[in-house]
Amino acid sequence: MLEIKGLEVCHGWVQALRGLSLQVSEGETLAVLGSNGAGKSTLLGALAGLYKIKKGDILLDGRSLSGKSPHYMVKEGISLVPERREIFNSLTVMDNLLLGAYHRYRSKKNEVIIDVENILNLFPALRGRENHPAGTLSGGLQQMLAIGRGLMARPKLLLLDEPSVGLAPLVVREIMSTLAELKKTGVTIILVEQNTAAALKVADRALVMERGSIVLSGCSREMMGDTRVQQAYLGRTRVVRPAAAL
């Protein structure tokens, strides 16, 4: 479904992505792990059309999307849920959701209203708050709203940038459980996440980025058991047993 070939992106003089290549299958959830500054958010931004590509190509269902605008990317089926949510605090919950479908609201209004109902079913905690200003919601509800807004675009590919950041563990579990439900609908997900344990539980496959390159990849179960991942991202250290007495 998604193929990235030799992607290079620079922020000024700093090269953020260095010839990155990967493939994501339809309906797959891919977790992207790595420390701050590894290039994870830049990868999502490039896929969403936010960053200019210096070299390489992005293919969605065989069609090149390199150099296309964010608006075009949304119409093609790529939706980004940014880090820190970036909702419109002064607008209502309903208005935030409708903005996610701005590109088809006039032509398919009835369909959009049905989609809103589906989002409220997916995130029942938002029901009854449709007319509340989004800025009055808790951090967890704002994250649910941000994901709901992204889904209102009816994406083929949903990009999630650090959805658990700043949230209580109970809320993180609820959001990750929702992502597991989304997998059943067939939507493809790329999940950038610092909470490695939570990400590996919901993802089919994972990769680790360092300095704009992929340094490790595999299925989630393999990654969970990889000593390097355990030591660097899961807070586990290898136990060195003392040698037996002679």
C-alpha positions, -999 to +999 in steps of 0.1 A: +000+000+000+026+026+011+062+025-002+089+050+007+120+050-014+153+067-004+135+095+014+157+125+024+144+156+042+164+185+056+155+212+082+178+239+071+214+225+073+203+195+093+195+163+075+165+148+093+159+117+071+188+099+054+177+077+025+149+061+044+131+033+027+102+011+040+069-005+030+036-007+049+009-032+040-028-024+039-044-028+073-011-030+091-002-011+122+035+000+122+051+014+153+080+038+148+103+040+178+134+060+187+147+088+209+140+125+205+156+139+173+157+105+155+135+118+127+102+101+136+080+132+135+098+144+103+088+111+087+051+116+095+054+153+084+069+143+051+041+117+045+015+144+053+030+169+029+043+193+055+080+190+047+097+194+014+114+163+001+150+167-010+153+133-025+133+100-028+097+092-034+064+084-015+041+059-032+005+053-021-012+024-040+015+029-067+009+067-071+037+091-064+028+118-038+062+135-036+059+173-035+022+173-030+005+197-006-011+187+027-045+194+013-038+169-016-025+143+008-057+144+028-078+140-004-056+110-013-063+094+020-035+103+044-045+119+077-021+132+104-029+134+141-001+157+153+018+157+185+002+177+213-031+173+194-034+208+179-071+210+183-090+244+180-096+252+216-122+280+210-143+258+187-167+232+199-161+195+198-185+191+169-168+219+149-134+203+154-148+170+141-164+186+111-131+203+102-116+169+097-140+164+068-138+199+054-128+186+019-161+167+015-185+184+038-205+203+011-207+174-014-213+146+011-229+163+041-252+133+051-222+110+049-202+133+072-230+134+098-229+096+098-192+096+103-196+120+133-219+094+149-194+067+143-167+087+160-189+093+190-195+055+191-158+049+190-152+075+217-183+075+239-167+098+264-171+126+238-209+121+235-229+148+253-199+172+249-205+180+212-213+217+219-186+222+246-155+243+237-127+218+229-103+237+252-124+228+282-118+191+277-093+170+297-061+160+279-074+125+274-106+137+258-087+162+236-066+133+223-097+113+215-110+144+197-078+148+177-079+111+166-116+115+158-109+145+137-082+126+118-106+097+112-133+121+098-111+124+067-119+087+061-081+080+057-065+050+041-034+058+062-037+073+097-005+089+111-004+092+149+024+113+164+029+105+201-008+100+211+001+090+247+022+121+255+012+138+288-016+114+295-024+092+326-017+055+322-054+046+324-061+070+295-032+056+275-046+021+278-080+033+266-066+050+236-044+020+227-074-002+231-092+020+206-064+018+181-067-020+184-103-017+175-094+006+145-072-022+131-104-043+127-118-017+103-089-021+079-073+014+083-035+014+080-017+031+109+018+044+114+022+051+152+051+072+164+053+066+201+077+071+231+057+046+252+074+016+236+056-011+256+022+003+247+031+007+210+045-028+207+013-043+222-009-028+195+014-028+165+019-057+140+054-045+132+079-020+145+111-002+135+137+018+154+151+051+140+183+068+148+196+100+132+172+098+103+178+061+095+162+028+103+185+007+124+163-021+135+130-036+124+108-067+129+075-080+141+063-066+174+068-098+193+104-101+181+111-065+190+096-069+225+121-097+231+151-080+215+177-072+241+186-039+224+150-027+225+146-038+261+177-020+273+171+012+253+134+016+253+117-007+279+139+002+308+152-034+313+188-042+320+205-075+315+212-094+347+248-105+350+250-135+372+282-141+392+304-169+380+301-201+400+327-207+427+355-231+417 
